[in-house]
Amino acid sequence: MTLIRSELIGFGHYLPAKVVTNDDLAKIVDTSDEWIRTRTGIVSRHISENEATSDFAYNAAQMALKTAGITAEDLDMIIVATVTPDNTTPSVAAQISGRLGTKSGTICTDISAACSGFVYALTMVDNMIRLGQIKTALVIGAETLSKLVDWTDRNTCVLFGDGAGAVVVRAREGNGTSADTGVLATKLYADGSHYDSLRTLGGVSTTQTSGFVTMDGKEVFKYAVNALTQAAEVVMQQAGVTSEDVDWILPHQANIRIIEGVGKKLNVPEEKVIVTVDHHGNTSAASIPLALSENYAAGRLKKGDLVVLTAMGAGFTWGGALVRI
């Protein structure tokens, strides 16, 4: 049975030049490299000095277009997953469209689903491609989380970093089996009853500020391992594969303990779990596409590899995607 699939044909990423280590943070808040490393797995993160989210997104987009071998005029849609846009309106996607020089009529929108944003965006693009509404799309996750961090709060400021990742997705025909290339299965979830567990203390219609991130770490940790595992298991089941068939598990990069917990629950060996949290920190919606592109550029991820993407973030939102590169 012939089926339209969404093939990932290009990958791009961008990180600001400034690297902040745990020792650097220990100079401004009551913390230490040992405290951060053992609890989170984070060693360093990239922090913006004078660049905005759109700058990160634009640079990642350019790299993705180049590796895909297409131009901006080939794009039917740009979607940016972010909780840190340059402006309340218009969208970062519209900014990227203008800077890249897309054709008139290219769909542009942002999506706010926190750390699940890229999986949400990829799912929506996949649905539109399979419906025949678009053929080629640019999916970006980009964040400047350093602007949402209270740098006097040691419980949150040590966790986050800035950056962007992007993929170019294009329609192609498949046979309707798990051997196809492209997005094979997706599943999205949300539970708004956990709204207060991870959020910013501010917003346009309340404080007229962006506010700082606040988090109930124990609640988030407890929920995350189960949610990430659930999403991964469901997309594998939908595609008729098991964890033994999968080449890589790529969870959202928030905390090494969460990542390791997901790997264990899925019975996946450590060497098949992609980890970038050590040098990226938590980059929210940028986390998964950043890791995808970085590992693809390094030759670790290869064409034909079967990869499970699974993420959870504020809302709570969570979801998964099974992709054959």
C-alpha positions as CSV (number, residue, x, y, z in Angstrom):
1,M,0.0,0.0,0.0
2,T,1.4,3.3,-1.1
3,L,1.5,5.9,1.7
4,I,2.8,9.5,1.8
5,R,5.5,9.9,4.4
6,S,7.3,12.9,5.7
7,E,11.0,12.5,5.1
8,L,13.7,14.4,7.0
9,I,16.0,15.5,4.3
10,G,18.0,18.3,6.0
11,F,19.4,19.1,9.5
12,G,20.8,22.3,11.0
13,H,21.7,23.6,14.4
14,Y,23.2,26.7,15.9
15,L,24.6,27.6,19.4
16,P,25.7,31.0,20.7
17,A,29.5,31.4,21.1
18,K,29.4,32.0,24.9
19,V,29.9,28.9,27.0
20,V,29.0,29.0,30.7
21,T,30.4,26.2,32.8
22,N,29.3,25.0,36.2
23,D,32.3,26.7,37.7
24,D,31.3,30.0,36.2
25,L,27.8,29.7,37.8
26,A,29.4,28.9,41.1
27,K,30.8,32.4,41.1
28,I,27.3,34.0,41.0
29,V,25.1,31.6,43.0
30,D,25.6,29.2,45.8
31,T,26.3,26.0,43.8
32,S,29.2,23.9,42.6
33,D,30.2,21.8,39.6
34,E,29.8,18.7,41.7
35,W,26.3,19.7,42.8
36,I,25.1,20.4,39.3
37,R,26.8,17.6,37.6
38,T,25.6,14.8,39.9
39,R,22.0,16.0,40.0
40,T,21.5,17.0,36.3
41,G,24.4,15.7,34.2
42,I,25.0,19.2,33.0
43,V,28.6,20.4,32.7
44,S,28.2,23.5,30.5
45,R,25.6,25.4,28.4
46,H,25.6,28.1,25.7
47,I,24.2,31.5,26.6
48,S,23.2,34.3,24.3
49,E,25.1,37.6,24.6
50,N,23.4,39.8,22.0
51,E,21.5,37.4,19.8
52,A,17.8,36.7,19.8
53,T,15.8,33.6,19.2
54,S,15.2,34.5,15.6
55,D,19.0,34.7,15.1
56,F,19.5,31.2,16.3
57,A,16.5,29.9,14.3
58,Y,17.8,31.7,11.1
59,N,21.3,30.2,11.3
60,A,19.9,26.7,12.0
61,A,17.5,27.1,9.1
62,Q,20.3,28.0,6.7
63,M,22.3,24.9,7.7
64,A,19.2,22.7,7.3
65,L,18.4,24.1,3.8
66,K,22.0,23.6,2.8
67,T,22.2,20.0,3.9
68,A,18.8,19.3,2.3
69,G,20.0,20.8,-1.0
70,I,17.0,23.1,-1.5
71,T,16.4,26.8,-1.3
72,A,13.9,28.8,0.8
73,E,11.7,29.2,-2.3
74,D,11.0,25.5,-2.1
75,L,9.3,25.8,1.3
76,D,5.6,25.6,1.7
77,M,5.7,26.1,5.5
78,I,7.8,27.3,8.3
79,I,6.9,26.4,11.9
80,V,8.9,27.4,14.9
81,A,8.5,25.8,18.3
82,T,9.5,28.3,21.0
83,V,8.5,29.9,24.3
84,T,10.9,32.7,23.9
85,P,9.9,34.6,20.7
86,D,11.6,37.9,19.9
87,N,8.2,39.7,20.0
88,T,4.8,38.7,21.2
89,T,3.7,39.2,17.6
90,P,4.4,38.6,14.8
91,S,5.8,35.0,14.9
92,V,9.5,34.1,14.8
93,A,8.5,32.0,11.7
94,A,7.4,35.1,9.9
95,Q,10.8,36.7,10.7
96,I,12.6,33.7,9.4
97,S,10.5,33.7,6.2
98,G,11.4,37.3,5.6
99,R,15.1,36.8,6.2
100,L,15.3,33.6,4.1
101,G,13.3,35.1,1.2
102,T,10.5,32.5,0.9
103,K,7.9,32.7,-1.8
104,S,4.7,34.6,-1.1
105,G,2.1,32.3,0.5
106,T,4.5,30.2,2.5
107,I,2.7,29.3,5.8
108,C,4.3,30.7,8.9
109,T,3.4,30.1,12.5
110,D,4.9,29.5,15.9
111,I,3.8,26.9,18.4
112,S,4.1,27.1,22.2
113,A,4.3,23.6,23.8
114,A,7.4,24.2,25.9
115,C,9.9,21.3,25.8
116,S,7.5,19.2,23.7
117,G,7.3,21.9,21.1
118,F,9.4,20.3,18.4
119,V,7.5,17.0,18.6
120,Y,4.2,18.9,18.4
121,A,5.4,20.9,15.4
122,L,6.8,17.8,13.6
123,T,3.5,16.0,14.2
124,M,1.5,18.9,12.7
125,V,3.7,19.2,9.7
126,D,3.5,15.4,9.2
127,N,-0.3,15.6,9.2
128,M,-0.4,18.4,6.7
129,I,2.0,16.6,4.4
130,R,0.0,13.3,4.6
131,L,-3.2,15.3,3.8
132,G,-1.5,16.8,0.7
133,Q,-1.7,20.4,2.0
134,I,2.0,21.0,1.8
135,K,5.0,19.2,0.3
136,T,8.1,20.8,2.0
137,A,8.4,22.4,5.4
138,L,11.0,23.8,7.7
139,V,10.5,22.7,11.4
140,I,12.6,24.7,13.9
141,G,13.0,24.5,17.7
142,A,14.7,27.7,19.0
143,E,15.0,29.1,22.5
144,T,16.7,31.9,24.4
145,L,15.9,30.5,27.9
146,S,18.6,32.6,29.5
147,K,16.1,35.5,29.2
148,L,13.6,33.6,31.4
149,V,16.0,32.6,34.1
150,D,16.4,34.3,37.5
151,W,20.2,34.2,37.8
152,T,19.9,34.4,41.6
153,D,17.9,31.1,41.8
154,R,20.3,28.2,41.9
155,N,17.5,25.7,41.5
156,T,16.7,26.9,37.9
157,C,19.5,29.0,36.5
158,V,21.9,26.0,36.3
159,L,19.5,24.0,34.1
160,F,18.9,26.0,31.0
161,G,20.8,27.0,27.8
162,D,20.2,28.7,24.5
163,G,20.3,27.4,20.9
164,A,18.3,26.1,17.9
165,G,17.9,23.1,15.8
166,A,16.0,22.7,12.5
167,V,14.9,20.0,10.1
168,V,13.6,20.1,6.5
169,V,10.7,17.7,5.9
170,R,9.5,16.7,2.5
171,A,6.8,14.5,1.2
172,R,7.8,11.1,-0.3
173,E,6.0,7.9,-1.2
174,G,6.4,4.9,1.1
175,N,5.0,1.4,1.3
176,G,3.2,1.8,4.6
177,T,5.6,-0.3,6.6
178,S,8.1,0.3,9.3
179,A,10.9,0.0,6.7
180,D,9.8,3.3,5.1
181,T,11.9,6.4,5.4
182,G,10.4,9.4,7.3
183,V,8.0,9.9,10.1
184,L,6.4,6.5,10.9
185,A,4.2,7.4,13.9
186,T,3.4,10.3,16.3
187,K,1.4,10.8,19.4
188,L,0.7,13.9,21.5
189,Y,-0.6,14.4,25.0
190,A,-1.3,17.1,27.6
191,D,-2.6,17.4,31.1
192,G,-3.3,21.0,32.2
193,S,-3.9,20.0,35.8
194,H,-0.1,20.3,36.3
195,Y,-0.1,23.9,35.0
196,D,1.6,25.3,38.1
197,S,4.3,22.7,38.3
198,L,6.4,24.3,35.6
199,R,5.7,27.8,34.4
200,T,6.8,31.4,34.3
201,L,5.7,33.9,36.9
202,G,4.4,36.4,34.4
203,G,2.9,37.1,31.0
204,V,1.5,39.7,28.7
205,S,-2.0,39.8,30.1
206,T,-1.0,39.5,33.8
207,T,2.3,41.2,34.7
208,Q,3.1,42.7,31.3
209,T,6.5,41.0,31.6
210,S,7.8,37.6,30.5
211,G,8.5,36.5,34.1
212,F,11.0,34.0,35.4
213,V,10.8,30.2,35.2
214,T,9.7,28.4,38.4
215,M,9.5,24.7,38.8
216,D,8.5,22.0,41.2
217,G,11.5,19.8,40.4
218,K,10.3,16.6,42.2
219,E,6.9,16.7,40.6
220,V,8.3,17.3,37.1
221,F,10.9,14.5,37.6
222,K,8.3,12.0,38.8
223,Y,6.0,12.7,35.9
224,A,8.6,13.0,33.2
225,V,10.0,9.5,33.3
226,N,6.6,7.9,32.9
227,A,5.4,10.4,30.3
228,L,8.4,10.1,28.1
229,T,8.4,6.3,28.3
230,Q,4.6,6.2,27.5
231,A,5.0,8.3,24.4
232,A,7.9,6.2,23.2
233,E,6.1,2.9,23.7
234,V,3.0,4.1,22.0
235,V,4.7,5.3,18.8
236,M,6.7,2.1,18.6
237,Q,3.5,0.1,19.0
238,Q,1.8,2.1,16.3
239,A,4.6,1.3,13.9
240,G,4.8,-2.3,14.9
241,V,8.4,-2.2,16.2
242,T,10.0,-2.9,19.5
243,S,12.9,-1.2,21.3
244,E,15.2,-3.9,20.0
245,D,14.4,-2.7,16.4
246,V,15.2,0.9,17.3
247,D,18.7,2.3,16.6
248,W,18.5,5.3,18.9
249,I,16.3,6.8,21.7
250,L,16.4,10.6,21.8
251,P,14.6,11.9,24.8
252,H,14.2,15.6,25.6
253,Q,17.5,16.7,27.2
254,A,16.5,18.1,30.6
255,N,18.2,15.9,33.2
256,I,20.5,12.9,32.9
257,R,18.6,11.1,35.6
258,I,15.4,11.4,33.6
259,I,17.2,10.3,30.4
260,E,18.7,7.3,32.1
261,G,15.3,6.4,33.7
262,V,13.6,6.4,30.3
263,G,16.3,4.2,28.8
264,K,16.0,1.7,31.6
265,K,12.2,1.6,31.4
266,L,12.4,0.9,27.7
267,N,15.1,-1.7,28.2
268,V,17.4,0.1,25.9
269,P,21.2,-0.1,26.5
270,E,23.0,3.2,27.4
271,E,24.9,3.3,24.1
272,K,21.6,3.6,22.1
273,V,20.4,6.6,24.2
274,I,21.5,10.0,22.8
275,V,22.8,12.5,25.4
276,T,23.6,16.1,24.8
277,V,22.4,17.6,28.0
278,D,26.0,17.6,29.4
279,H,27.1,20.4,27.0
280,H,23.7,22.0,26.0
281,G,21.8,22.0,29.2
282,N,18.0,22.1,28.8
283,T,17.2,24.1,25.6
284,S,13.5,23.3,25.7
285,A,12.0,23.1,22.2
286,A,15.5,23.3,20.7
287,S,16.6,20.2,22.6
288,I,15.7,17.4,20.2
289,P,16.4,19.1,16.8
290,L,19.7,20.3,18.2
291,A,20.7,16.8,19.2
292,L,19.5,15.4,15.9
293,S,21.5,17.8,13.8
294,E,24.6,17.7,16.0
295,N,24.7,13.9,15.9
296,Y,23.9,13.7,12.2
297,A,26.7,16.2,11.4
298,A,29.1,14.1,13.5
299,G,28.2,11.0,11.5
300,R,26.7,9.2,14.5
301,L,23.2,9.3,13.2
302,K,23.0,7.9,9.7
303,K,20.5,7.5,6.9
304,G,18.3,4.5,7.6
305,D,18.6,4.7,11.4
306,L,15.3,4.3,13.3
307,V,15.0,6.9,16.0
308,V,12.4,7.4,18.8
309,L,11.9,11.1,19.8
310,T,10.2,11.7,23.1
311,A,9.6,14.9,25.0
312,M,7.8,16.4,27.9
313,G,7.4,20.0,29.1
314,A,5.4,22.7,30.8
315,G,1.6,22.3,30.6
316,F,2.2,19.4,31.1
317,T,2.6,18.5,27.4
318,W,4.3,15.4,26.1
319,G,4.6,13.3,23.0
320,G,6.6,11.1,20.8
321,A,7.6,10.5,17.2
322,L,9.2,7.5,15.5
323,V,11.4,8.5,12.6
324,R,13.5,6.7,10.1
325,I,16.3,9.1,9.1
